[in-house]
Amino acid sequence: MTGGKPAYSGGELWFIGPKQIFLNGCSGRYGPKNSAELNAVVNLFLESGFDVMCPGWDKDTNKPQKYW
């Protein structure tokens, strides 16, 4: 997905349909550092034509939320 370039952020990604994905930032090594980084990843997929479902950022733990 990075074309051989360094990864910006990581997490879990599931394809629900041809252009529908579920993603979160739950990565042990490359997860987003804040909600703005998670939103940037979501927006990248939206701009690429995907319908995106993302549970967002958990303010209590200051980490990406895994599920709703």
Phi, psi and omega in degrees: 000337182266354182065030180086359179267163179301149179283140177276317183200155180229174179167199179259141181219127176237134173274120180267329178206183183304324181230025180237128180227154169246130177219154172218176180257024185279085177234137179290338184240324189240021182295158178296148182275342181200175183294329179296320178294319178297316179297325178296321178292315178302314181296324177300315179292321177299315179294338178273003174096011179267147166274126188242131169248128181216129181287350174090202186251134178269107182293333180290321181261349183058042179217165175297142177278134183281314182223168175281000000 
